[in-house]
Amino acid sequence: GPLALNRPPSFVVHNFKVISVLQTDLVGFTALARTMEAEEVLRMLNDLFGVFDRLVSAHDVFKMETVGDAYICASGLPDFARGEHRPLALLLLALDMLAAVARYCNRANVTVGLRAGIHSGAAIGGVVGTTMQRYHLFGSTMHMVEKLESTAPSGGVHLSEAVRQALIAVGEMPPRCVGGSLLDLQPLEMGALQTSKGEHVPQEDVGGQATYVVWPPGDVSHHKEHAPPKAPAKPCDVAPEVHGAVAPCGSPADSKNLVFAKSLAAFLSTKAGPSSAAAAAAA
């Protein structure tokens, strides 16, 4: 009857024994946004997130959400991509996202970086609330991937020991690009993790074990000082067609990004000062 319409929906919790989660964050974006008009911020976010969306589709992983300029994806959810747990797909996606940001910076003559962190572990999933519902993941895995991202060196992908073990479990260690190039997991110094703001992060916050950084193939600037230089490797792209010119602002595929980007542009411009806030309101 009519009363049934007012009943709250049943509360559903999904338990995942092991999944992998990637979280990225744009480095220097907030500072850059303060020097730009609101519409310029809007276009920049739409360009970058539009490319990210196409890369996610090409790598066949699940886009969880965007929070500010953070972008979060997952692999291993049973109802997506045949339920396959593919930590390597997230690693290759992160490397492609790094390359996409570098290309955008060269084309647009701006300076923005990308931090990326990946962790594998247990989580629970569900939908909270009754309006504007979205599926979210919860648990220590989400906390750890956030810490890995915040302590990742700009331009590198920060992995937990659990990710290394997950790569071993699925037979993808050492990891390789699609073109066959090996990817090197370089261990970071224990107890020396810190954020870009210089805040120390205890090793216990990332599982109390070693963590690793993976640099894009062909980037020799971060390898050991006396290591012989390597020839540039082929990119880790699984779908070359997603690269090239960035999609124009306002294209149908990026309409959702436009809505989000406009809201974020207004928020950032408000923080920047009254003049930028007026520009955001007019955008």
Salt bridges, closest charged atoms under 4 A:
ASP25 OD2 - ARG115 NH2 3.08
GLU39 OE2 - ARG43 NH2 3.15
ASP47 OD2 - ARG107 NH2 3.64
ASP53 OD1 - LYS63 NZ 2.89
ASP60 OD2 - ARG82 NH2 3.62
GLU65 OE1 - HIS136 ND1 3.37
GLU84 OE2 - ARG82 NE 3.16
ASP96 OD2 - HIS59 NE2 2.81
GLU149 OE2 - ARG115 NE 3.05
GLU161 OE2 - ARG164 NH2 2.99
ASP219 OD2 - HIS222 NE2 3.75
ASP237 OD2 - HIS243 NE2 2.95
